[in-house]
Amino acid sequence: MALALVSAGSARAATEISTSDRLQDRREVAAGDRAYAVGFADGGWYANGWHITGEMGGIWAPPSKLADGVWFGVDGQWVGAATRFTSGAGYVRYDLPATGGVELSRTDFVPDGRRAALFGITLRSATPKTVTVDADVHSELLTAYPWSSSEGHPTAADNGQDTAAVEQGTLAFHDGALTAFAGSDRTAQGIETGPGFRGPRTGLVCGADGKQMPSQCDDGPVGRGAGGRLRYAVKVGAKPTTVWIAVAATRADLAAATKDPDALLARKVAARAALAEHSNVDLPGDRSLQRAIDYGKQNLADLTQTATDLRIRHVDRGTAFPAPIGVVKQATFIGAGYPDYPWLFATDGEYTAFAAVALGQFEPIKAHLKALQQVSDLLNAKSGKVAHEIVTDGSVYFGANADPGNTDESVKFPSAVALVWRWTGDRRFLNDLYDFSRRATRYVVDNLDADKDGWPEGLGNVEREGMGEEKLDNSVYLIRGLTDLASLADAKRDGPTASWARKLAQQLRAAFDRTWWNEPSRQYADSLGPNNAQLQQQHWIGVTPMETGLAPAKHANTALDVRETDCFSGTAPFNVGLFHTGCTGGPEGKGEKVVFSLNTAIKAVADGNYGRSQRRYTDANAKTMLDEQPGALPEILPSPDQNRNLDRCWTCRSMFMQAWGHYGTAWPVIAQQLGVMPDLGERRLDVVPSIPEGQERISGLSIRLGERGTVAVRADRDGKTYDTRVTLRSQDVRTLRIGVTLPRGTRVKRVWLDGERLKAVPRPVTTNRGVEVTVRVPRPQGRHLVTVQGR
């Protein structure tokens, strides 16, 4: 595969990543916060996706799809497939073959704040002349829900027929209340409409069997679009000239998008460059992980969306479509993944929160958690249960009080709130979500523990048959959630809640190992059956006791060692990440050798908690960000039981960009390797790096703390001498501790703070990570150096 990076230096974010390999098979996205466009890296717009069969690509302005795509022609010849594709920060670009003696490229981007997408074809000719540029647009007006799998009515098959017309010098498409408009920043010389208009494509409709590759399919069985063509006379010469075509949900969005596209693009690039400056890491011994963190910032931004007027209704897993029970005026969130999961999820968001805070993207994750609270309280009459899956039109697929899960989402919610509170110190955020965090925890404890043994019932992360009622991950996250709720209650001066949560967490922690450790398998049981009988089906959730640091070191290392065997983790030529289910696990004992980026992330975090090498699992995610769209982390990595997306059919692919896997790239570096652990609610910051084995230096700049603060960290190792350099710029921090994590068994000989040798060596503390030595800095602001010499 031909790949190229353009970078501003070894410690700077890569600004572009390109490929020329199998472009017709690679999905890609250009995204803003109100719209996005999913196409293919050769410039095509093939049918793909399965929630609405074949319709999850194209141009979307949530909650509606607008069009299947845009195609360009020059002087009567359709522009051919791209020869090279580039992912940039906030845009994508295609190198196109010359047509009619004109050099061509195309740039797609979506301006933030507008339900519109822009597609610019750039022309250059050594000989000045005037050429004709055609732009075909084929509409597909439908809503994000209902899906093809809906059993009740309406279903996606009820999609109405679009009509096309020429209105006010633009293309206008209508289907009932749904509209789309297409126009340009220049005056059209001619406009046509009709049923086709897909450029050189014939409009081939593929059936729902899904056996074809995407490039064979133009539409799916529910497509009811219309088409049109915009024509422009364009003077070209040695200086590049760009014709911009916009597709928008409203006339106002179209006008805003076409007023000055070049300025909008410059603004978009500048905004993404600002995001890239946060958490700017330098990992000399692991450049692939460094680049993955850079790309992750853009992935999270690409997935951040805002939807308005969500009409909340419980569609009961696609079997119902009742009248809405209320409206959420606006929801901003980090979508789960493109193209089939671009919505608001609890499970995904609660994992993605770790990556979001580590990368300084505080505002989207705060809004995400607030949106979950608003939807959940409306849907579930303030019971405290967290809704699972919310489509951008307000349809809640799963997560009502009557549903059996997902229990983990309710018990993880206070932990997500506590995480964001610690990194931001935002008291308004705490005040907004504290009561819901308390109610979410009480809901599980009071309603989902029928036998009153402390271990909750209900579905967890593993949605598979044959498991017992009480799931390991729910229990692990409940203990952590209770602990975090107690800290939130302390901040709110809610003594009774703090006391209750802390006491119950202690009781469950004391009983955890004897209840869940399964000695024959050298693993934790992944569920409990009647009379708390252990069930071991080898699902990935067996790693969650180590992911949260709950497991004692002996059992933790034993279990993690087993998870690194061929039965649980991939080997070459497949991805080396963690399988969903071990080789003899599952209800039928057949295993499920599918490597998810989330499972692999959890294994990397678990290794970091116990001072183990994370490289195998951080590499698994980092190096797979070249799978489809260059720089996008997919949902499922190439696996023994599931080949890579590039080789899969048009309706059987996983997400090519998924948010939650960045938990396994950003968090291991920022929080574990660089050791940045703030608690701004308590105005405290600890920086205790753990330099990975085989590396001598790691660093990070502009790691965000609170509204305006930052910290920079550099950790060096020279034999048995360790330096930790910290530059703190934050008025929110009053207590700063700086230190280092030494290998187990290391004894401390001398310690210096800012060049002064300490007369009394700080007492080392043995933790699961190793031997930690920390020094309290009297005046936190500014630059500091702690040197620890071991022996």
N, C-alpha and C positions, 0 to 999 in steps of 0.2 A: 504494500500500500504506500502510495506516495503522499507524504505528509510534510508540511512545512510550518514553522512557527516564525512569527515576527515579534520580537521582544525589544523592550527598551533597556535591557540589562539583566544580569543574572538574578538580581533581587527585585526586579520589577515585574509587574503583571504582563503576561503575554497578551498582546492586543489582538492578534489574529491567529487563526489556525486553519490550514487549507488541506484539501485532498483532491486527487483526480481519479480515485479508485471507485469503481462500481457506483457511479453517481446516480444512476437510475434506480438503485435499490435503497438509497439512503434518504430517510425522512429528515426534515429540518424545520425549524420554526424561526420566524421573526415576530417578536412580541412586545406589546406595550401593556399598560395596566388596564386598558379598556377594550383591547382587541388583540388578535393574534392571527398569523397566517402560517399554516402548516402545509408545506409542499415537499418537493424532492430536490435533491442536490444537483440534478441535471437541469433544473428549471422547470420540470414538469409538475403537473397537478393530478396525480393518479388517485383513484379511489382507495381509501384505506380506513381501518378502524372497525370496531365491532359493536360498540354500544348502540350506535345507529349505523347499520351495516353500510360500510363504504363512505360514510359522510363525516367522519371525525376529522378529516383533513379539510383544506380549503381555508377560507377567510371567515373568521368568527368575530363577532362583537357581542360577548355574552350578555343575555342568555340566548342569542340567536346566531345561526349561521347566515352569512350573507351571500357567499359565492363559492363555486368550486375552484375558480382560478382565473388567471390573467395570462394571455398569450400575446406575443409581439411578432410583427412582420415588418420587413423593410423592402420597399419597391416590389411588392407582390410576392416576395419569398418569405416563408415562415422561418423565423430564427431557429437554428438547430439546437441540439442538446448542448449544455454547458460542457466545457472541457476541464474546468477546474471550479471548485466550490470553496468559499471562504466563510468561516464564522468569525464575525467581529463582535465587539462589545456594543450591543444594541442594534446590530444590523447583520445582514448576510449579503454576500456578493457572488455573482456568477461570472466567470470568464466565458464568453460566448464566441462561437465561430464567426469569422467575418462573413458578411452577407452583402452581396451586390457591391463589393469593393469597400464596404464600410466596416471599420473595427467596432466591436460591440462589447459591452458588459452590462450587467443588470444589478441593481442594488434594491433590496427590500428592507423596509423598516416600518415600525408602528410607533407614531408619536404618542407619548404618554398624555393622558387626560382626554383623549378623543377616541370615539368608536369608529376608527378609520385606519386603513392600512395603505401604505404607499409603495409603489413599484416603479423604479426609475430605470429606463433603458438609456444608456450613455453611448453616443455615437461620435466617431472621429474618422475623418477622411483626409488623406494626403492631398486629394484634389477637391477644392471647394465645389459644392453643388447642393441642390435641393432634392431631398428624398421624401418619399411617402412612408410614414410610420403608421401601421395598423395596430390596434390593441383590441383583442377580443376579450370579453368578459362573459362568463356563464354563471348565472345566479343559482343559488339553492337556498331559498328562504325556509327555514324550519327552526324549531326551538330545541334547546339542549335536552329537554325531556318532553315527550316520552321516547323511549328507546325501542329498538327492534325486538328486544326480549320481553317487553311489557305484555302481561297476560290480560290485563283489563283494557279499558278504553279511556282515552284515546291511545293509539300505538303509533309508532313511527310510520307505519304504512298508511296512516290517515293524512300524511303530508299532502297539502294542496298543490295545485298546479300554479307555478309562477307565471306572471305576464310581464312583458317588456315593452317599454315605450320610450319615446324621445320627449323629454320634458326640460325646458329651460336650458337647452344646449347640452344636456347630459343624458346618460342612460338612467332610466328609472325602472326598478323591478318591484312588483307588488305580489303579495299573497295574503289576502285578508288584511290584518293589522300590521303584518311584517313588511318592511321596506328595505331596499338597498339602492344606493346611487353610485354611479361611476362617472368620473370626469377627470379633468386634467388642469394643470396650471397654465394651459394655453388653449386657444379657441380651436375647436374641432372644425375641420373642413368638410366632414361628412359623418353621419351617424346612421347605422342600420340596426334593425332588430329582427329576431326570428327564433326558431327552436334550437338551432345549433350554436355556432360561434364558439368553438373550442380550439381555435387556431388550426394546426394540422391534424388534430385528433378527430376520430370518427364518432366519438360518443359511445363507445362500446360499453354496454351494461353487463356487469358480471353478476352471476347468481349468488345466492347466499351460501353455497357450498364452500366458497372461499379457497379453491384449490390453486388459483392463479397467483402469479407474482403481481405486485401492485402495478408495475409498468404496463401490464396487459389490460388494466381496467380504468375506464374513464368515469364510471358511475356505478352506484349500487342499486338494488331493487326498489328503493323508496325515493329515488331521485325524481324531482318534478320541476327542474329548472328551466329557465329561458335564457336567451343570449342576446348579445349585441356587439357592434363593432364601432369603435371610435377611430377616426382617420385624421392625420395631421400632416401638413407640409412643413418640413424641417430643413433649415439651412445648416449644413455641416461643413466642417473644415478641420484644420490641424488642431484647433482648440476643442476639447470635448464639449459636447452639448447633450443635455439630459432632458428627456421627455418623461414627466412624472404622471402616472395614472393612480388615482385614489379610488378605493372602494370603501364606502361609508354607510353607516346605519341611518343617518339623517342628513338632510340638506345642510344643516348647520355644521355637522362634523365634516361633510365634504368641503364646504367653503373654507373652514379652518385649516384642513389638511392641504388644500391646494393653493392657499394664499402665498406661502413661501416655503416650499418643501426643503430647499437647501438649508434654510435657517433652522427648520425643525430637526433635520438630521444632525446638524451641528450641536443643537441643544441636547439631543438624545445621546450623542457620543460623549458630550461633556458630562452628562449625568451619570453615565455608566463608568466613565473614567474616575469620577469621584467615588463611586462604590468600590472600584478596584483598589483605591488607595488604602482602604481599611484592611487591617490584618495582612499586611504585605510581608510575606515570610521569605526567608532565605534558607534553603536546606541544601547545602553543597553536596551532601551525600545521597540526596533523594530528590532529584529534580522532577521526576514524574509526579510525586506527591505535591511538590510545590506548585506545579502547573495545575494539578487537579484542584487545589484550593483556589487558584486564580479563576479557573473556569466555573467553579462552584458559585462564586459570587454572581456571575452572570446567569447561571442556571436558576438560582433563587429569584433573581430579578425578572428573568423571563417568565417565571411561573407566578409572579405576584400580580394579582388582578383585583379589580373593584367591580362589583355588581350592585345594581340598584333595584329597589322595589321587588325584593324576593317575597313571593306570595307563598307562605309556608303551608305545606300540606304533607301529610304522611301517605306516601304511595305504596307502603307495605310491600316492599320488594317487587314492585311492578305489577301488583295485583289490583290496585285501587287508584282512584283519582278523585278524591273528595273535594269539596269546596275548601278554599284556603281558610285557615283559622286566624290569620293575621299577616301583617307585612313587616319585614325588616327593611327599613328605608335604604340602608347601604351596608355592604359587607366588603371589607378588604381582607385578602387572605393569600397564602402561598399555596397555589394549586398543587395537587399531588403529582401529576405527570401528564405529558403530552403523548398521544393525542386523546386517549380514552378516559383519563382521570383529571381533567383540568378544573376540578371543583374543590369545595371546602370539605376537608376530612379532619376528623379528630385524631385518629391513630397516626396518620402521616404528619400532621402538624406538631404533635407532641414529640415526635422524634426529630423533625426538622428544626424545632426550636433550638436544639443544641448547636446545630450548624449556624442558624440565623444569628444567635448572640455572639458566637465566636467570630463571625464575619462582619459584625457590626450592623447588621440589618435589623435593628430593634423595632422600627415602626411597623413593618409588615407583620412580624410575629405578634406584637402587642395587639394589632388590629385583628389578626387571625383568632387569637384566643377570645377577644371580645365578641367577635362574630359567632363563635361557637356558643358562648354564653347566651347571647341574644336569641339565636335560633332554638337552642335547647330549652330555654325557659318558656318560650312561646309554644313550642311543640309539646313539651312535657309538663305544662302547668306548674313550673318551678319545682318539680320533684327533685332536681339535682342531677338527674341522669343526663349524660352528654350524648348528643346526637352523633351518629357515625358518618353519614355521607349525605352532603347537601349539594344539590345541583344548583346552578346559577339562576334558575327561575324560581327557586324556593322549594322544589320537590325534595322531600327527605326520603331517600330510598330505604334507610335502615337506621334505627336508633331511637324509636319511640319507647315509651314506658312498657308497652306490651311485648316488645322484642326481647329475645333472650340475651342480648349482648349489644355491644362489646363492653364487658365489664372493665377491661383494662383502660378504656378511654376515660372513664369516670375516676378511677383511682390514680391515673397519671396526670389528671388536670391540675391538681394542686402543685405537683412537682414542676410542671411547665410554668405555672404562675410564679413559683418560688425562684426558678431559674432566671426568668426575665427580671424579676424584682431585684435579684442579687446583681445582675449585670447593669441594670439601668438606675436603680434607686428611685424609680418613678412612683411616688406615693399615690398619685391619682390613679395609676394603673392598679396598684395594690387595692386601693379603696373600691375601685369598680369591680374587681374580680374576687375579692376575699370571700364574700358571703357565698358566692356560687361555688368556690373551691370547698368551703366547709360543707355545703349542702351535697355536693357531688360525693364527698367521702362518706357522709352520713347515709346517703342513699344506699351505697353499697353495703355498708356495715349493718344497717337496719333492715334492708330488704332482700339482700342477696346472700344470706348466710343462714339457710333454713335450719341446719343442725347446730348452729351456734358454736362451732369449733374455731371460729376466727378466719377460716379460709373461705373466700367468697365463691359463689357459683356463677355460672354464666359463661358465654363465649369470651375467648380472649383473642390474641393475635392469630392463632392457628385455627383456621376455619376448615377443619377436617373431621370426618366421622370417626367414631370409635373412642373418643376421649372421655374421661370421667368428668363429672360435674364440676369439680374444683380444679382449676388450671394453675400451673406453676407461675406463669407470667403474671396473672392477676394477683396472686398472693405476694410475689416479689414486689410488684409495683404498689400494692397496697401498703406494705411496710414502708417503702420509701415515701409514698404519698402521705402517710400519717406523720412521718418524721418532718416532712416539708410543711405540712399543714400546721404542725406545732410551731415551727419557726415563723410562719405567717401570722399565727395567732399571737405569738409574742410581740411581733411588730405592731399588731392591732390592739395590744393590751387586752386580749380576750383570754383571760386566765383559765376559765372552765374548759374551753376548747383545747387550749394548749395542753392542759393537764390530761384530759381524756385521750387526745391523739398520741401524746408521748407515752402514756401508760400502756395503751393498746399496742403501739409499735414495739415497745420493750417486751411485752408478753409474746407477741408473734415471733419476734426475733429469737427469743429464748427457745421457742418450740420449733423453729424452722428446720434446723438441720436434722433433728431426729425424726421429723415428720416426712421430709422430702428427699433426703439422701438415700440413693439406691445403690448399696454396695455391690451387688452382683454386676451391674452395668458400669460401675464407677462413674455414674452420672446422677444428676437430680431427676427424679421422676417428673414427667411432664403433666401428669394429672393424678387426681385421687378419685377412686371409685367408692362404693359402699364401704362403710366402716373404715374409711381412709386407707383403703388398700391401694398400694402404689401401682400406677400404670406407666410403663416406659415404652413410648413409641418413637423415641429418638428425634423428635421435632427440634427445630432450632431454638425454641424457647428454653431449652435446657441450659443455655448460656446466660440467661438473664440474671441468675444469682451472682454471676461474676461481673456482668455489665454494670450492676448497681453497687458492687463491692460488698454484698451481703454475705457471700460464702466465706467461711474460714479458709485461710491460705492453703492448708493441706488438701482439702476437698476441691478447692478452686483449681489448683494446679493439676491435680489428678484429672479432673473433668476436662480442663482445657487441653491437656495432653491427648486425651482420647479424641477430642474434636479435631485434632490435627492429623489423625490417621486417615487412610484412603477411604474408609467407610463414611467419613463425615465431611471431608473436604476434598475439593478437586485437585487433580494433578494434571500435568501437561499430557496432551495438547489442550485440554480444557482449562477453564479458569480455575485458579487455585483457591477460590473463596469457599464459603461455608454452604453446605447443602441445606435445603429446606428440611429434609428428613434423612437420617442415617440409612445406610444401605439395607438394613433388615428391619427398618421401622415402618410406621404407619399401620393402619388397621389390617392390611393384608400382608405385612411383612416384606413388602417389595421396595421400600424406601422411596425417596423422591429426590433424585440427584439433580436438583435445579438450584442454581446459585443466584440468590437475590442480593442486590446491593445492600439492602437493609440488614439481612442476616449477617453478611460479611462485615458490615459496619459494627454491629453489636459485638462480634468476635474481636475486632480490632480494639474497641473500647475496653472490653473485658481484659484483654492482654495488657493494655496500658495500666489498668487498675492493679495488676499484680506484678508489675515490673518485668513483663515478658516482652520479647520482640514483637512488634506490631507489623513488621514489614510485609510479611506474607499477605496479610489481609488488607492493609492499606494499599499495597500494590495491586491487589485484585480489583479494587474499585478504581484506583487512579489510572491504571493502564487500560481499562475498558472504556474510558471516555473518548476513545477513537472508534467506537463500534459503529454507530450510525452517523448522527451529526457530530462532526469533530468538536470535542469539548463538552459533550453532553453525557452525563452519567445515566445509563439506562436502568430500568427496573430489574431486569433479569440479565445476567451475564451469560456468555457462552458456557454451556453445561453439558455433562454427559447425557442427560435426559431431555435437553432442549437446545437445539442448535441456535446459532446467532441469528438475530433479527434479520440480517441481510439475506439469509437463505430461507426465510419463512414467508408464508402466503399473505395475501392482502388483508385477511381478517384474523390471522392467528399470531400476530406480533404483540409483544409486550411493549411497554412505554419506552420510547427512545430517549426521553428525558424525565427523570424522576427525582424529586426533591430529597426524600428521606435518606438516601444513601450517602449524602454529604455529611451526615453524622459520623461516618467512618473516615472522613478526610480532614475536615476542619477541626472537629473536636479533639482527635488524638494529637494534633500538632499544637493548637492554641492552648488547650486546657491541660493536656497531659505532658507533652514533650517540653513546651515552653512553660508550663506550670502556672498559667494565669488563672487565678481563682478569686474573683471579687465577691464581696458581700457589701454592696454599696448601701443597702438598707441599714447595715451596722457601720457604714463608713470605713470598711476594712478591705484591704487587698493583700493577698498572699501571692508571691511569685516564687515557685519552687520547681525549677526545671528538672527534667529527667532526660538527659541526652541519650538518644538511641544508641544501642550497641553498634560499633563500627563507624560512628561519626564523632567528629571532634568539635564541631561548631554548628549551632542553629541560632536563628534570630527571627524576630518579628517586629515590624514597625506599625505605628498607628493602630494599635489594638484598642478598640473603642471602649470607653467606660462612661456610662451615664450620658447625659445630654451633650456635653462638650469636652469631656476628658479623654485622654489617651494614655497608653503605656507602651513603651518600647522595651524589648527584652533581647539580650544576647547572652547565650550560655556557651562557654568554652571549656574544653577538657584538655589538659596537657599532662599525660601520665596520671598521677594521683592528685593533681591540683586542678580545682574547678573554680572558674570565675562566672559569676552571674552579674551582668550589668543591667540596670533598670533605669529608664528615664520616665518619670511620672509627671504628667501634666493633668492634674485633676484636683479641684478644690473639694471634691466629694470624699476624698480619702484622708482619714485622720490617723489610721493605724496601718502601717506598711511593714510586712515581714518579707524578707528576701532570703533565699537559701538555695539548696541544691539537694537532689536525691542521689545518694551514693549507692554503689552495689552492696548487696547484702554481705555482712561480715566485715565491712570497712570500718576501721577505727579512725577517729578524728584527731589530728595532731595539732593543727593551728587554724585559726579563723581570723580574717581581717575584714573590717568594715571601712570603706572609703580610705584605704591605705593605712589605717590604724589597727595594729594587732590587738585583739581583744585579750585582756588579762584572764578572763574566765571563758573557757570554751563552752559555747552553748551545748546543752545536753542533747545528744542525738536521740531521735525517736525512731524506733523500728516500726515500719508500716508494711502493708502488703506490697508496696512499690519498692521498698528498700530501706536504706538508712537516711532519714531526712534531718538536715541541719538547717535551722532558720535563725535569723537575726532580726530583731525589731529595730527599725530605723527611727531615730528620734524626730527628725524633720523630713516627712515623706516627700515633699515636692522636690523636683529636680533630678540630678543624676546621682546614681549610687553604684557602688561596686562591693560585692561580697565575694571574698576568696576563701575557699575551704581546702585545706591540705590534709589528705588522708595518709594512712600508713597501713 
